[in-house]
Amino acid sequence: GDITSRRGRVQKMEGRGNAQVIDCLVPLSEMFGYATDLRSRTQGRATYTMQFSNYEQAPKSISEEVVAKAAG
């Protein structure tokens, strides 16, 4: 799904009234454009919030890409 394509991990899902609440951990760098994608997928009905969780080491492929871009 959309979360896993953004290197995210679903932590839990629960129903609250007529809503479904999904807690996920997703790298901040992967969240750019998410609001637009979420509105498109849900016809504007879904909302989301973000809050900092923790720092983690980036996967080797991502860190190599960042270093290559910085080196020019």
mmCIF file as gemmi writes it, N, C-alpha and C atoms, coordinates in Angstrom:
data_model
loop_
_atom_site.group_PDB
_atom_site.id
_atom_site.type_symbol
_atom_site.label_atom_id
_atom_site.label_alt_id
_atom_site.label_comp_id
_atom_site.label_asym_id
_atom_site.label_entity_id
_atom_site.label_seq_id
_atom_site.pdbx_PDB_ins_code
_atom_site.Cartn_x
_atom_site.Cartn_y
_atom_site.Cartn_z
_atom_site.occupancy
_atom_site.B_iso_or_equiv
_atom_site.pdbx_formal_charge
_atom_site.auth_seq_id
_atom_site.auth_asym_id
_atom_site.pdbx_PDB_model_num
ATOM 1 N N . GLY Axp A 1 ? 0.794 -1.192 0 1 0 ? 1 A 1
ATOM 2 C CA . GLY Axp A 1 ? 0 0 0 1 0 ? 1 A 1
ATOM 3 C C . GLY Axp A 1 ? 0.838 1.257 0 1 0 ? 1 A 1
ATOM 4 N N . ASP Axp A 2 ? 0.194 2.355 0.195 1 0 ? 2 A 1
ATOM 5 C CA . ASP Axp A 2 ? 0.868 3.648 0.149 1 0 ? 2 A 1
ATOM 6 C C . ASP Axp A 2 ? 1.89 3.79 1.267 1 0 ? 2 A 1
ATOM 7 N N . ILE Axp A 3 ? 1.59 3.293 2.447 1 0 ? 3 A 1
ATOM 8 C CA . ILE Axp A 3 ? 2.521 3.413 3.575 1 0 ? 3 A 1
ATOM 9 C C . ILE Axp A 3 ? 3.779 2.592 3.322 1 0 ? 3 A 1
ATOM 10 N N . THR Axp A 4 ? 3.635 1.357 2.895 1 0 ? 4 A 1
ATOM 11 C CA . THR Axp A 4 ? 4.815 0.523 2.664 1 0 ? 4 A 1
ATOM 12 C C . THR Axp A 4 ? 5.644 1.031 1.488 1 0 ? 4 A 1
ATOM 13 N N . SER Axp A 5 ? 5.005 1.639 0.5 1 0 ? 5 A 1
ATOM 14 C CA . SER Axp A 5 ? 5.77 2.194 -0.62 1 0 ? 5 A 1
ATOM 15 C C . SER Axp A 5 ? 6.608 3.388 -0.176 1 0 ? 5 A 1
ATOM 16 N N . ARG Axp A 6 ? 6.286 3.951 0.966 1 0 ? 6 A 1
ATOM 17 C CA . ARG Axp A 6 ? 7.044 5.066 1.53 1 0 ? 6 A 1
ATOM 18 C C . ARG Axp A 6 ? 8.001 4.584 2.628 1 0 ? 6 A 1
ATOM 19 N N . ARG Axp A 7 ? 8.335 3.319 2.62 1 0 ? 7 A 1
ATOM 20 C CA . ARG Axp A 7 ? 9.21 2.691 3.614 1 0 ? 7 A 1
ATOM 21 C C . ARG Axp A 7 ? 8.626 2.758 5.02 1 0 ? 7 A 1
ATOM 22 N N . GLY Axp A 8 ? 7.301 2.786 5.121 1 0 ? 8 A 1
ATOM 23 C CA . GLY Axp A 8 ? 6.639 2.873 6.41 1 0 ? 8 A 1
ATOM 24 C C . GLY Axp A 8 ? 6.28 1.513 6.979 1 0 ? 8 A 1
ATOM 25 N N . ARG Axp A 9 ? 6.017 1.511 8.277 1 0 ? 9 A 1
ATOM 26 C CA . ARG Axp A 9 ? 5.601 0.298 8.98 1 0 ? 9 A 1
ATOM 27 C C . ARG Axp A 9 ? 4.327 0.605 9.767 1 0 ? 9 A 1
ATOM 28 N N . VAL Axp A 10 ? 3.294 -0.175 9.545 1 0 ? 10 A 1
ATOM 29 C CA . VAL Axp A 10 ? 2.044 -0.013 10.283 1 0 ? 10 A 1
ATOM 30 C C . VAL Axp A 10 ? 2.254 -0.588 11.68 1 0 ? 10 A 1
ATOM 31 N N . GLN Axp A 11 ? 1.96 0.209 12.707 1 0 ? 11 A 1
ATOM 32 C CA . GLN Axp A 11 ? 2.118 -0.217 14.095 1 0 ? 11 A 1
ATOM 33 C C . GLN Axp A 11 ? 0.83 -0.815 14.647 1 0 ? 11 A 1
ATOM 34 N N . LYS Axp A 12 ? -0.299 -0.149 14.379 1 0 ? 12 A 1
ATOM 35 C CA . LYS Axp A 12 ? -1.592 -0.681 14.824 1 0 ? 12 A 1
ATOM 36 C C . LYS Axp A 12 ? -2.71 -0.02 14.047 1 0 ? 12 A 1
ATOM 37 N N . MET Axp A 13 ? -3.84 -0.706 14.035 1 0 ? 13 A 1
ATOM 38 C CA . MET Axp A 13 ? -5.051 -0.186 13.395 1 0 ? 13 A 1
ATOM 39 C C . MET Axp A 13 ? -6.199 -0.394 14.37 1 0 ? 13 A 1
ATOM 40 N N . GLU Axp A 14 ? -7.08 0.593 14.465 1 0 ? 14 A 1
ATOM 41 C CA . GLU Axp A 14 ? -8.244 0.454 15.335 1 0 ? 14 A 1
ATOM 42 C C . GLU Axp A 14 ? -9.397 1.293 14.808 1 0 ? 14 A 1
ATOM 43 N N . GLY Axp A 15 ? -10.589 0.83 15.054 1 0 ? 15 A 1
ATOM 44 C CA . GLY Axp A 15 ? -11.776 1.58 14.682 1 0 ? 15 A 1
ATOM 45 C C . GLY Axp A 15 ? -12.164 2.531 15.789 1 0 ? 15 A 1
ATOM 46 N N . ARG Axp A 16 ? -12.553 3.736 15.408 1 0 ? 16 A 1
ATOM 47 C CA . ARG Axp A 16 ? -13.07 4.725 16.363 1 0 ? 16 A 1
ATOM 48 C C . ARG Axp A 16 ? -14.328 5.312 15.758 1 0 ? 16 A 1
ATOM 49 N N . GLY Axp A 17 ? -15.465 4.83 16.215 1 0 ? 17 A 1
ATOM 50 C CA . GLY Axp A 17 ? -16.728 5.276 15.638 1 0 ? 17 A 1
ATOM 51 C C . GLY Axp A 17 ? -16.797 4.872 14.183 1 0 ? 17 A 1
ATOM 52 N N . ASN Axp A 18 ? -17.028 5.845 13.309 1 0 ? 18 A 1
ATOM 53 C CA . ASN Axp A 18 ? -17.091 5.572 11.87 1 0 ? 18 A 1
ATOM 54 C C . ASN Axp A 18 ? -15.729 5.675 11.192 1 0 ? 18 A 1
ATOM 55 N N . ALA Axp A 19 ? -14.674 5.875 11.977 1 0 ? 19 A 1
ATOM 56 C CA . ALA Axp A 19 ? -13.339 6.085 11.406 1 0 ? 19 A 1
ATOM 57 C C . ALA Axp A 19 ? -12.424 4.895 11.676 1 0 ? 19 A 1
ATOM 58 N N . GLN Axp A 20 ? -11.394 4.799 10.881 1 0 ? 20 A 1
ATOM 59 C CA . GLN Axp A 20 ? -10.333 3.812 11.077 1 0 ? 20 A 1
ATOM 60 C C . GLN Axp A 20 ? -9.058 4.599 11.372 1 0 ? 20 A 1
ATOM 61 N N . VAL Axp A 21 ? -8.404 4.311 12.502 1 0 ? 21 A 1
ATOM 62 C CA . VAL Axp A 21 ? -7.172 4.998 12.889 1 0 ? 21 A 1
ATOM 63 C C . VAL Axp A 21 ? -6.01 4.041 12.66 1 0 ? 21 A 1
ATOM 64 N N . ILE Axp A 22 ? -5.016 4.505 11.926 1 0 ? 22 A 1
ATOM 65 C CA . ILE Axp A 22 ? -3.86 3.682 11.588 1 0 ? 22 A 1
ATOM 66 C C . ILE Axp A 22 ? -2.611 4.397 12.085 1 0 ? 22 A 1
ATOM 67 N N . ASP Axp A 23 ? -1.88 3.773 13.008 1 0 ? 23 A 1
ATOM 68 C CA . ASP Axp A 23 ? -0.62 4.32 13.51 1 0 ? 23 A 1
ATOM 69 C C . ASP Axp A 23 ? 0.522 3.693 12.73 1 0 ? 23 A 1
ATOM 70 N N . CYS Axp A 24 ? 1.374 4.546 12.17 1 0 ? 24 A 1
ATOM 71 C CA . CYS Axp A 24 ? 2.486 4.073 11.336 1 0 ? 24 A 1
ATOM 72 C C . CYS Axp A 24 ? 3.758 4.83 11.685 1 0 ? 24 A 1
ATOM 73 N N . LEU Axp A 25 ? 4.874 4.218 11.362 1 0 ? 25 A 1
ATOM 74 C CA . LEU Axp A 25 ? 6.166 4.889 11.411 1 0 ? 25 A 1
ATOM 75 C C . LEU Axp A 25 ? 6.668 5 9.976 1 0 ? 25 A 1
ATOM 76 N N . VAL Axp A 26 ? 6.914 6.235 9.543 1 0 ? 26 A 1
ATOM 77 C CA . VAL Axp A 26 ? 7.358 6.494 8.173 1 0 ? 26 A 1
ATOM 78 C C . VAL Axp A 26 ? 8.475 7.531 8.233 1 0 ? 26 A 1
ATOM 79 N N . PRO Axp A 27 ? 9.57 7.331 7.5 1 0 ? 27 A 1
ATOM 80 C CA . PRO Axp A 27 ? 10.625 8.347 7.477 1 0 ? 27 A 1
ATOM 81 C C . PRO Axp A 27 ? 10.078 9.684 6.964 1 0 ? 27 A 1
ATOM 82 N N . LEU Axp A 28 ? 10.494 10.762 7.613 1 0 ? 28 A 1
ATOM 83 C CA . LEU Axp A 28 ? 10.005 12.087 7.228 1 0 ? 28 A 1
ATOM 84 C C . LEU Axp A 28 ? 10.279 12.382 5.76 1 0 ? 28 A 1
ATOM 85 N N . SER Axp A 29 ? 11.42 11.966 5.26 1 0 ? 29 A 1
ATOM 86 C CA . SER Axp A 29 ? 11.764 12.247 3.859 1 0 ? 29 A 1
ATOM 87 C C . SER Axp A 29 ? 10.788 11.613 2.883 1 0 ? 29 A 1
ATOM 88 N N . GLU Axp A 30 ? 10.055 10.611 3.316 1 0 ? 30 A 1
ATOM 89 C CA . GLU Axp A 30 ? 9.087 9.928 2.453 1 0 ? 30 A 1
ATOM 90 C C . GLU Axp A 30 ? 7.683 10.526 2.548 1 0 ? 30 A 1
ATOM 91 N N . MET Axp A 31 ? 7.48 11.485 3.449 1 0 ? 31 A 1
ATOM 92 C CA . MET Axp A 31 ? 6.14 12.03 3.673 1 0 ? 31 A 1
ATOM 93 C C . MET Axp A 31 ? 5.794 13.211 2.777 1 0 ? 31 A 1
ATOM 94 N N . PHE Axp A 32 ? 6.761 13.742 2.042 1 0 ? 32 A 1
ATOM 95 C CA . PHE Axp A 32 ? 6.47 14.869 1.158 1 0 ? 32 A 1
ATOM 96 C C . PHE Axp A 32 ? 5.495 14.43 0.076 1 0 ? 32 A 1
ATOM 97 N N . GLY Axp A 33 ? 4.412 15.166 -0.071 1 0 ? 33 A 1
ATOM 98 C CA . GLY Axp A 33 ? 3.378 14.834 -1.042 1 0 ? 33 A 1
ATOM 99 C C . GLY Axp A 33 ? 2.304 13.902 -0.507 1 0 ? 33 A 1
ATOM 100 N N . TYR Axp A 34 ? 2.444 13.46 0.747 1 0 ? 34 A 1
ATOM 101 C CA . TYR Axp A 34 ? 1.486 12.495 1.287 1 0 ? 34 A 1
ATOM 102 C C . TYR Axp A 34 ? 0.083 13.087 1.422 1 0 ? 34 A 1
ATOM 103 N N . ALA Axp A 35 ? -0.026 14.332 1.842 1 0 ? 35 A 1
ATOM 104 C CA . ALA Axp A 35 ? -1.353 14.941 2.023 1 0 ? 35 A 1
ATOM 105 C C . ALA Axp A 35 ? -2.145 14.903 0.723 1 0 ? 35 A 1
ATOM 106 N N . THR Axp A 36 ? -1.5 15.243 -0.374 1 0 ? 36 A 1
ATOM 107 C CA . THR Axp A 36 ? -2.163 15.219 -1.681 1 0 ? 36 A 1
ATOM 108 C C . THR Axp A 36 ? -2.565 13.802 -2.063 1 0 ? 36 A 1
ATOM 109 N N . ASP Axp A 37 ? -1.645 12.848 -1.873 1 0 ? 37 A 1
ATOM 110 C CA . ASP Axp A 37 ? -1.945 11.447 -2.193 1 0 ? 37 A 1
ATOM 111 C C . ASP Axp A 37 ? -3.106 10.921 -1.353 1 0 ? 37 A 1
ATOM 112 N N . LEU Axp A 38 ? -3.111 11.251 -0.06 1 0 ? 38 A 1
ATOM 113 C CA . LEU Axp A 38 ? -4.171 10.772 0.83 1 0 ? 38 A 1
ATOM 114 C C . LEU Axp A 38 ? -5.527 11.337 0.416 1 0 ? 38 A 1
ATOM 115 N N . ARG Axp A 39 ? -5.572 12.625 0.115 1 0 ? 39 A 1
ATOM 116 C CA . ARG Axp A 39 ? -6.833 13.23 -0.337 1 0 ? 39 A 1
ATOM 117 C C . ARG Axp A 39 ? -7.316 12.575 -1.621 1 0 ? 39 A 1
ATOM 118 N N . SER Axp A 40 ? -6.405 12.312 -2.538 1 0 ? 40 A 1
ATOM 119 C CA . SER Axp A 40 ? -6.781 11.676 -3.807 1 0 ? 40 A 1
ATOM 120 C C . SER Axp A 40 ? -7.336 10.275 -3.589 1 0 ? 40 A 1
ATOM 121 N N . ARG Axp A 41 ? -6.696 9.512 -2.727 1 0 ? 41 A 1
ATOM 122 C CA . ARG Axp A 41 ? -7.108 8.124 -2.488 1 0 ? 41 A 1
ATOM 123 C C . ARG Axp A 41 ? -8.435 8.018 -1.736 1 0 ? 41 A 1
ATOM 124 N N . THR Axp A 42 ? -8.78 9.069 -0.966 1 0 ? 42 A 1
ATOM 125 C CA . THR Axp A 42 ? -9.972 8.988 -0.107 1 0 ? 42 A 1
ATOM 126 C C . THR Axp A 42 ? -11.053 9.994 -0.489 1 0 ? 42 A 1
ATOM 127 N N . GLN Axp A 43 ? -10.953 10.571 -1.668 1 0 ? 43 A 1
ATOM 128 C CA . GLN Axp A 43 ? -11.888 11.605 -2.11 1 0 ? 43 A 1
ATOM 129 C C . GLN Axp A 43 ? -11.988 12.741 -1.088 1 0 ? 43 A 1
ATOM 130 N N . GLY Axp A 44 ? -10.87 13.059 -0.44 1 0 ? 44 A 1
ATOM 131 C CA . GLY Axp A 44 ? -10.817 14.173 0.5 1 0 ? 44 A 1
ATOM 132 C C . GLY Axp A 44 ? -11.364 13.892 1.881 1 0 ? 44 A 1
ATOM 133 N N . ARG Axp A 45 ? -11.702 12.651 2.203 1 0 ? 45 A 1
ATOM 134 C CA . ARG Axp A 45 ? -12.325 12.349 3.495 1 0 ? 45 A 1
ATOM 135 C C . ARG Axp A 45 ? -11.337 12.054 4.613 1 0 ? 45 A 1
ATOM 136 N N . ALA Axp A 46 ? -10.119 11.639 4.287 1 0 ? 46 A 1
ATOM 137 C CA . ALA Axp A 46 ? -9.161 11.245 5.321 1 0 ? 46 A 1
ATOM 138 C C . ALA Axp A 46 ? -8.301 12.424 5.762 1 0 ? 46 A 1
ATOM 139 N N . THR Axp A 47 ? -7.821 12.344 6.978 1 0 ? 47 A 1
ATOM 140 C CA . THR Axp A 47 ? -6.871 13.32 7.508 1 0 ? 47 A 1
ATOM 141 C C . THR Axp A 47 ? -5.719 12.553 8.141 1 0 ? 47 A 1
ATOM 142 N N . TYR Axp A 48 ? -4.628 13.261 8.384 1 0 ? 48 A 1
ATOM 143 C CA . TYR Axp A 48 ? -3.513 12.629 9.079 1 0 ? 48 A 1
ATOM 144 C C . TYR Axp A 48 ? -2.792 13.654 9.928 1 0 ? 48 A 1
ATOM 145 N N . THR Axp A 49 ? -2.079 13.168 10.914 1 0 ? 49 A 1
ATOM 146 C CA . THR Axp A 49 ? -1.215 14.005 11.736 1 0 ? 49 A 1
ATOM 147 C C . THR Axp A 49 ? 0.144 13.324 11.808 1 0 ? 49 A 1
ATOM 148 N N . MET Axp A 50 ? 1.161 14.122 12.085 1 0 ? 50 A 1
ATOM 149 C CA . MET Axp A 50 ? 2.511 13.579 12.239 1 0 ? 50 A 1
ATOM 150 C C . MET Axp A 50 ? 3.087 14.068 13.553 1 0 ? 50 A 1
ATOM 151 N N . GLN Axp A 51 ? 3.904 13.221 14.162 1 0 ? 51 A 1
ATOM 152 C CA . GLN Axp A 51 ? 4.69 13.656 15.302 1 0 ? 51 A 1
ATOM 153 C C . GLN Axp A 51 ? 5.995 12.877 15.295 1 0 ? 51 A 1
ATOM 154 N N . PHE Axp A 52 ? 7.048 13.514 15.787 1 0 ? 52 A 1
ATOM 155 C CA . PHE Axp A 52 ? 8.362 12.89 15.797 1 0 ? 52 A 1
ATOM 156 C C . PHE Axp A 52 ? 8.34 11.653 16.682 1 0 ? 52 A 1
ATOM 157 N N . SER Axp A 53 ? 8.988 10.603 16.216 1 0 ? 53 A 1
ATOM 158 C CA . SER Axp A 53 ? 9.103 9.375 17 1 0 ? 53 A 1
ATOM 159 C C . SER Axp A 53 ? 10.546 9.142 17.424 1 0 ? 53 A 1
ATOM 160 N N . ASN Axp A 54 ? 11.429 8.989 16.459 1 0 ? 54 A 1
ATOM 161 C CA . ASN Axp A 54 ? 12.827 8.692 16.781 1 0 ? 54 A 1
ATOM 162 C C . ASN Axp A 54 ? 13.693 8.837 15.533 1 0 ? 54 A 1
ATOM 163 N N . TYR Axp A 55 ? 14.984 8.859 15.759 1 0 ? 55 A 1
ATOM 164 C CA . TYR Axp A 55 ? 15.944 8.808 14.66 1 0 ? 55 A 1
ATOM 165 C C . TYR Axp A 55 ? 16.323 7.358 14.425 1 0 ? 55 A 1
ATOM 166 N N . GLU Axp A 56 ? 16.569 7.003 13.171 1 0 ? 56 A 1
ATOM 167 C CA . GLU Axp A 56 ? 17.061 5.674 12.826 1 0 ? 56 A 1
ATOM 168 C C . GLU Axp A 56 ? 18.104 5.827 11.734 1 0 ? 56 A 1
ATOM 169 N N . GLN Axp A 57 ? 19.014 4.879 11.676 1 0 ? 57 A 1
ATOM 170 C CA . GLN Axp A 57 ? 20.002 4.88 10.605 1 0 ? 57 A 1
ATOM 171 C C . GLN Axp A 57 ? 19.302 4.578 9.291 1 0 ? 57 A 1
ATOM 172 N N . ALA Axp A 58 ? 19.653 5.33 8.265 1 0 ? 58 A 1
ATOM 173 C CA . ALA Axp A 58 ? 19.057 5.115 6.94 1 0 ? 58 A 1
ATOM 174 C C . ALA Axp A 58 ? 19.606 3.827 6.332 1 0 ? 58 A 1
ATOM 175 N N . PRO Axp A 59 ? 18.797 3.162 5.511 1 0 ? 59 A 1
ATOM 176 C CA . PRO Axp A 59 ? 19.31 1.984 4.802 1 0 ? 59 A 1
ATOM 177 C C . PRO Axp A 59 ? 20.514 2.375 3.938 1 0 ? 59 A 1
ATOM 178 N N . LYS Axp A 60 ? 21.398 1.423 3.706 1 0 ? 60 A 1
ATOM 179 C CA . LYS Axp A 60 ? 22.632 1.697 2.961 1 0 ? 60 A 1
ATOM 180 C C . LYS Axp A 60 ? 22.354 2.315 1.593 1 0 ? 60 A 1
ATOM 181 N N . SER Axp A 61 ? 21.355 1.826 0.884 1 0 ? 61 A 1
ATOM 182 C CA . SER Axp A 61 ? 21.057 2.363 -0.453 1 0 ? 61 A 1
ATOM 183 C C . SER Axp A 61 ? 20.675 3.841 -0.387 1 0 ? 61 A 1
ATOM 184 N N . ILE Axp A 62 ? 19.939 4.219 0.636 1 0 ? 62 A 1
ATOM 185 C CA . ILE Axp A 62 ? 19.524 5.622 0.8 1 0 ? 62 A 1
ATOM 186 C C . ILE Axp A 62 ? 20.725 6.481 1.182 1 0 ? 62 A 1
ATOM 187 N N . SER Axp A 63 ? 21.535 6.021 2.124 1 0 ? 63 A 1
ATOM 188 C CA . SER Axp A 63 ? 22.691 6.821 2.547 1 0 ? 63 A 1
ATOM 189 C C . SER Axp A 63 ? 23.692 6.983 1.408 1 0 ? 63 A 1
ATOM 190 N N . GLU Axp A 64 ? 23.878 5.954 0.588 1 0 ? 64 A 1
ATOM 191 C CA . GLU Axp A 64 ? 24.773 6.074 -0.569 1 0 ? 64 A 1
ATOM 192 C C . GLU Axp A 64 ? 24.249 7.108 -1.563 1 0 ? 64 A 1
ATOM 193 N N . GLU Axp A 65 ? 22.942 7.145 -1.751 1 0 ? 65 A 1
ATOM 194 C CA . GLU Axp A 65 ? 22.332 8.127 -2.655 1 0 ? 65 A 1
ATOM 195 C C . GLU Axp A 65 ? 22.546 9.549 -2.141 1 0 ? 65 A 1
ATOM 196 N N . VAL Axp A 66 ? 22.377 9.749 -0.846 1 0 ? 66 A 1
ATOM 197 C CA . VAL Axp A 66 ? 22.565 11.073 -0.241 1 0 ? 66 A 1
ATOM 198 C C . VAL Axp A 66 ? 24.019 11.516 -0.386 1 0 ? 66 A 1
ATOM 199 N N . VAL Axp A 67 ? 24.955 10.618 -0.115 1 0 ? 67 A 1
ATOM 200 C CA . VAL Axp A 67 ? 26.378 10.948 -0.227 1 0 ? 67 A 1
ATOM 201 C C . VAL Axp A 67 ? 26.736 11.278 -1.672 1 0 ? 67 A 1
ATOM 202 N N . ALA Axp A 68 ? 26.219 10.516 -2.619 1 0 ? 68 A 1
ATOM 203 C CA . ALA Axp A 68 ? 26.506 10.767 -4.034 1 0 ? 68 A 1
ATOM 204 C C . ALA Axp A 68 ? 25.984 12.134 -4.473 1 0 ? 68 A 1
ATOM 205 N N . LYS Axp A 69 ? 24.789 12.509 -4.021 1 0 ? 69 A 1
ATOM 206 C CA . LYS Axp A 69 ? 24.23 13.824 -4.369 1 0 ? 69 A 1
ATOM 207 C C . LYS Axp A 69 ? 25.063 14.945 -3.762 1 0 ? 69 A 1
ATOM 208 N N . ALA Axp A 70 ? 25.507 14.749 -2.516 1 0 ? 70 A 1
ATOM 209 C CA . ALA Axp A 70 ? 26.301 15.773 -1.841 1 0 ? 70 A 1
ATOM 210 C C . ALA Axp A 70 ? 27.672 15.936 -2.496 1 0 ? 70 A 1
ATOM 211 N N . ALA Axp A 71 ? 28.214 14.85 -3.016 1 0 ? 71 A 1
ATOM 212 C CA . ALA Axp A 71 ? 29.533 14.895 -3.653 1 0 ? 71 A 1
ATOM 213 C C . ALA Axp A 71 ? 29.472 15.573 -5.024 1 0 ? 71 A 1
ATOM 214 N N . GLY Axp A 72 ? 28.268 15.603 -5.599 1 0 ? 72 A 1
ATOM 215 C CA . GLY Axp A 72 ? 28.079 16.29 -6.873 1 0 ? 72 A 1
ATOM 216 C C . GLY Axp A 72 ? 28.386 15.398 -8.006 1 0 ? 72 A 1
